[in-house]
Amino acid sequence: MKEIRHLHLDNTQTPDLIFPSVMKISLLTRENTGLIIVDAQERLMQVMGNPDRVSDRIVKLLHLARMFYLPVILTEQNPKLLGPTIPAVKEALPRYQPIEKLDFDCCNVELFNTRLEEKTLRNIILTGVEAHICIFQTCISLMQRGYTVHVPHHAVDSRTADNREIGLSLMREAGAVVTSAETIIFQVLKRAGTMEFKEMLKIVK
């Protein structure tokens, strides 16, 4: 801050020219944003702290994805043991094409990487469970690859509140954008009065 004040007072450089170079958060755009849903499965969701809230936020984001043709990638952790994706999420999907996995980090799964690399994405909206395990590990790996990861805090969960908070805290500390589903929705919408705005307003309410 001392350096910024000094430059401003000396009129050698204005704050407008300084802040963009240090800004870590940029607004989402529909052209380069995708949605990832991690392991929102029947037996897993049953033991989460707030499964209904997580499901609600994921479904709202799926409506946004469908409206603006945002790519969607869905994973399932050992579905033979943990069951399929919950019906509410499955019904809102454009297509049900789950990537089955045993790894906690989605980026260790070849099919996941193939689908991800097929898209021209810069921003990832990362949702699902559990916040301190699969979400955290996947988030870090995505960031290491250069993606900006947005984590809507009510669209992720863990079995305990403490572990959820730890996962969110670690991701924030690593540089992820811990946000909300509604913040994401209105960034992509950009303006009121459009047909998309009116449709999403019904869903957000």
QUIDATA-V722184 format. One record per residue. N is the residue number from 1. RES is the residue in one small letter. SS is DSSP state (helix for helix, strand for strand, loop for the rest). PSI is psi in radians with two decimals (999 if undefined). BURIAL is # if it has 24 or more other ideal C-beta (glycine too) atoms within 12 Angstrom, else .. Layout:
BEGIN
n=<N | N>
res=<RES | RES>
ss=<SS | SS>
psi=<PSI | PSI>
burial=<BURIAL | BURIAL>
END
This chain:
BEGIN
n=<1 | 2 | 3 | 4 | 5 | 6 | 7 | 8 | 9 | 10 | 11 | 12 | 13 | 14 | 15 | 16 | 17 | 18 | 19 | 20 | 21 | 22 | 23 | 24 | 25 | 26 | 27 | 28 | 29 | 30 | 31 | 32 | 33 | 34 | 35 | 36 | 37 | 38 | 39 | 40 | 41 | 42 | 43 | 44 | 45 | 46 | 47 | 48 | 49 | 50 | 51 | 52 | 53 | 54 | 55 | 56 | 57 | 58 | 59 | 60 | 61 | 62 | 63 | 64 | 65 | 66 | 67 | 68 | 69 | 70 | 71 | 72 | 73 | 74 | 75 | 76 | 77 | 78 | 79 | 80 | 81 | 82 | 83 | 84 | 85 | 86 | 87 | 88 | 89 | 90 | 91 | 92 | 93 | 94 | 95 | 96 | 97 | 98 | 99 | 100 | 101 | 102 | 103 | 104 | 105 | 106 | 107 | 108 | 109 | 110 | 111 | 112 | 113 | 114 | 115 | 116 | 117 | 118 | 119 | 120 | 121 | 122 | 123 | 124 | 125 | 126 | 127 | 128 | 129 | 130 | 131 | 132 | 133 | 134 | 135 | 136 | 137 | 138 | 139 | 140 | 141 | 142 | 143 | 144 | 145 | 146 | 147 | 148 | 149 | 150 | 151 | 152 | 153 | 154 | 155 | 156 | 157 | 158 | 159 | 160 | 161 | 162 | 163 | 164 | 165 | 166 | 167 | 168 | 169 | 170 | 171 | 172 | 173 | 174 | 175 | 176 | 177 | 178 | 179 | 180 | 181 | 182 | 183 | 184 | 185 | 186 | 187 | 188 | 189 | 190 | 191 | 192 | 193 | 194 | 195 | 196 | 197 | 198 | 199 | 200 | 201 | 202 | 203 | 204 | 205>
res=<m | k | e | i | r | h | l | h | l | d | n | t | q | t | p | d | l | i | f | p | s | v | m | k | i | s | l | l | t | r | e | n | t | g | l | i | i | v | d | a | q | e | r | l | m | q | v | m | g | n | p | d | r | v | s | d | r | i | v | k | l | l | h | l | a | r | m | f | y | l | p | v | i | l | t | e | q | n | p | k | l | l | g | p | t | i | p | a | v | k | e | a | l | p | r | y | q | p | i | e | k | l | d | f | d | c | c | n | v | e | l | f | n | t | r | l | e | e | k | t | l | r | n | i | i | l | t | g | v | e | a | h | i | c | i | f | q | t | c | i | s | l | m | q | r | g | y | t | v | h | v | p | h | h | a | v | d | s | r | t | a | d | n | r | e | i | g | l | s | l | m | r | e | a | g | a | v | v | t | s | a | e | t | i | i | f | q | v | l | k | r | a | g | t | m | e | f | k | e | m | l | k | i | v | k>
ss=<loop | helix | helix | helix | helix | helix | helix | helix | helix | helix | loop | loop | loop | loop | helix | helix | helix | helix | helix | helix | helix | helix | loop | loop | loop | loop | loop | loop | loop | helix | helix | helix | strand | strand | strand | strand | strand | strand | loop | loop | strand | helix | helix | helix | helix | loop | loop | loop | loop | loop | helix | helix | helix | helix | helix | helix | helix | helix | helix | helix | helix | helix | helix | helix | helix | helix | helix | helix | loop | loop | strand | strand | strand | strand | strand | strand | strand | loop | helix | helix | helix | helix | loop | loop | strand | loop | helix | helix | helix | helix | helix | helix | loop | loop | loop | loop | loop | loop | strand | strand | strand | loop | loop | loop | loop | helix | helix | helix | loop | helix | helix | helix | helix | helix | helix | helix | helix | helix | loop | loop | loop | loop | strand | strand | strand | strand | strand | strand | strand | loop | helix | helix | helix | helix | helix | helix | helix | helix | helix | helix | helix | helix | helix | helix | loop | loop | loop | strand | strand | strand | strand | strand | helix | helix | helix | strand | strand | loop | loop | loop | helix | helix | helix | helix | helix | helix | helix | helix | helix | helix | helix | helix | helix | helix | loop | loop | strand | strand | strand | loop | helix | helix | helix | helix | helix | helix | helix | helix | helix | loop | loop | loop | loop | loop | helix | helix | helix | helix | helix | helix | helix | helix | helix | helix | loop>
psi=<-0.63 | -0.75 | -0.70 | -0.78 | -0.73 | -0.80 | -0.65 | -0.76 | -0.60 | -0.12 | 0.42 | -0.43 | 2.42 | 2.75 | -0.52 | -0.56 | -0.26 | -0.82 | -0.72 | -0.55 | -0.40 | -0.08 | 2.24 | -0.25 | 2.27 | 2.72 | 2.54 | 2.55 | 2.62 | -0.36 | -0.45 | 0.52 | 2.41 | 2.80 | 2.23 | 2.27 | 2.04 | 1.95 | 0.70 | 1.17 | 2.78 | -0.94 | -0.48 | -0.83 | -0.50 | -0.49 | 0.16 | 2.82 | -0.72 | 1.17 | -0.64 | -0.69 | -0.76 | -0.81 | -0.77 | -0.80 | -0.69 | -0.75 | -0.72 | -0.72 | -0.56 | -0.64 | -0.74 | -0.77 | -0.74 | -0.68 | -0.65 | 0.23 | 0.71 | 2.35 | 2.50 | 2.28 | 2.25 | 2.34 | 2.73 | 2.23 | 2.02 | 1.12 | -0.40 | -0.55 | -0.68 | 0.00 | 3.07 | 3.08 | 2.48 | 2.58 | -0.72 | -0.73 | -0.76 | -0.72 | -0.45 | -0.15 | 2.51 | -0.65 | 2.51 | 1.66 | 1.22 | 2.54 | 1.95 | 2.47 | 2.85 | -0.39 | 2.55 | -0.67 | 1.98 | -0.51 | -0.11 | 0.02 | 2.14 | -0.79 | -0.66 | -0.83 | -0.69 | -0.83 | -0.66 | -0.77 | -0.31 | -0.40 | 2.66 | 1.33 | 2.57 | -0.53 | 2.38 | 2.26 | 2.01 | 2.11 | 2.90 | -2.68 | 2.76 | 2.60 | -0.67 | -0.03 | -1.60 | -0.72 | -0.83 | -0.89 | -0.73 | -0.72 | -0.85 | -0.77 | -0.70 | -0.74 | -0.65 | -0.44 | -0.01 | 0.02 | 2.57 | 2.16 | 2.16 | 2.15 | 1.78 | 2.05 | -0.47 | 0.06 | 0.17 | 2.73 | 2.91 | 3.02 | -0.56 | 2.65 | -0.66 | -0.81 | -0.62 | -0.81 | -0.66 | -0.79 | -0.82 | -0.73 | -0.78 | -0.72 | -0.71 | -0.77 | -0.58 | -0.25 | 0.07 | 2.73 | 1.80 | 2.07 | -2.77 | 2.79 | -0.70 | -0.66 | -0.75 | -0.81 | -0.81 | -0.42 | -0.76 | -0.64 | -0.74 | -0.62 | 2.75 | 2.91 | -0.22 | 2.87 | -0.71 | -0.73 | -0.80 | -0.68 | -0.77 | -0.51 | -0.64 | -0.64 | -0.72 | -0.67 | 999>
burial=<. | . | . | . | . | . | . | . | . | . | . | . | . | . | . | . | . | . | . | . | . | . | . | . | . | . | . | # | . | # | . | . | # | # | # | # | # | # | # | # | # | # | . | # | # | . | . | # | # | . | # | . | # | # | # | # | # | # | # | # | # | # | # | # | # | # | # | # | . | # | # | # | # | # | # | # | # | . | # | . | . | # | . | # | # | # | . | # | # | # | . | # | # | . | . | . | . | # | # | # | # | . | # | # | # | # | # | . | # | . | . | # | . | . | # | # | . | . | # | . | # | # | # | # | # | # | # | # | # | # | # | # | # | # | # | # | # | # | # | # | # | # | # | . | . | . | # | # | # | # | # | # | # | # | # | # | # | # | . | . | . | . | # | # | . | . | # | # | . | # | # | # | . | # | . | # | # | # | # | # | # | # | # | # | # | . | # | # | # | . | . | . | . | . | . | # | . | . | . | # | . | . | # | # | .>
END
